[in-house]
Amino acid sequence: MATIHTDWKSAIKGYEEYLALERGLSENSILAYIRDIKQFAKIIEKEDGVTNPSKINLSNVEHFLSNLYDKGIARNSQARKLSGVRSFCKFLSIEGVIDTNPIELIEGPRPQRKLPDVLTVNEIDRIIASVDMSRREGVRNKAMLEVLYSCGLRVSELINLQMSRIDLIDGVVKVIGKGNKERIIPIGRQACDSIDDYLSHYRSAIIPLPGHEDTMFLGRQGRKMTRQMAFTMLKRSVIAAGIRKNVSPHTFRHSFATHLIEAGADLRAVQEMLGHAQITTTEIYTHLDKKYLENQVSSYHPRSLEAANQILKKPENNKFQY
């Protein structure tokens, strides 16, 4: 295939359209990819004099990675940026801008997997029970938290939830997730009851603004809730519950997945409910579950040093008292 010469601006513009139309990525994901590619272009143009994307080669990509390393960029961020460059080079290859993909021979830094913070079932119950029901919107806030935990939603999915996509009789909810992909998630009885209370005692008294008629969770002015409003609402309940962990709506999502895995749920089923494109993303919860099991063993197994120390500290086990 003959190489098509182009400039950075038109190549990046074409790549942006490819991400939106071919890959179906969300606006935020596209912005992140484009930001990384612009950084890549700026670095190799400055350091290697590459003014045309058709001239990208293996050493350019290696220089880019070295530059990120020298700047102290975290390993996870390096891996993400390399993934973006890999995707960009694939696009250039498809379009005939480059003959061969120079990044195929590069093995990037392995991202560090940080286990997310999770809440116990008791802590979840305490937070939801701490919603201020004396406030008019308390019934709404409780319903939001019940749905967040029952379905493992992202905060963006929660605030964009539509009434027409919730079936309280069959107990299922249809969610539009990343990349405009729809998934169906079972919704628990407690969450259904909380939604029913919300619809009867709050939502029915609100007049939605045009364009918000089908939005499930509304503010007082008839507009859908914002991400910040959801964060603030949750923070108030966390403080009231006396929970000292750093809790966000995403913590509820992590807790949803962790509690399912701990109870023996199938990993593929959890992947489907979370809307993960790759099973490897969901597998982090199996690692978290192993950590939970290790803590249980270290705390309660009779041959565990930690358990032994706890036993020795008890007065009734100290037979040599003077």
Buried (B, 14 or more C-beta within 10 A) or exposed (E): EEEEEBEBEEBBEBBBEBBBEEEEBBEEBBEBBBEBBEBBBEBBBEEBEBEBBBBBBBEBBBBBBEBBEEEEBEBBBBBBBBBBBBBBBBBBBEBEBBEEBBBEEBEBBEBEEEBBBBBEEEBBEBBBEBBEEEEEBBBBBBBBBBBBBBBBBBBBBBBBBBBEBBEBEEBBBBBBBBEEEEBEBEBBEBBBEBBEBBBEBBBEEBEBBEEBEEBBBBBEEBBBBEEEBBBEBBEBBBEBBEBEEEBBBBBBBBBBBBBBBBEEBEBEEBBBBBBBEEEEEBBBBEEBBEEBEEEEEEEEEEEBEEBEEEEEEEEEEEEEEE
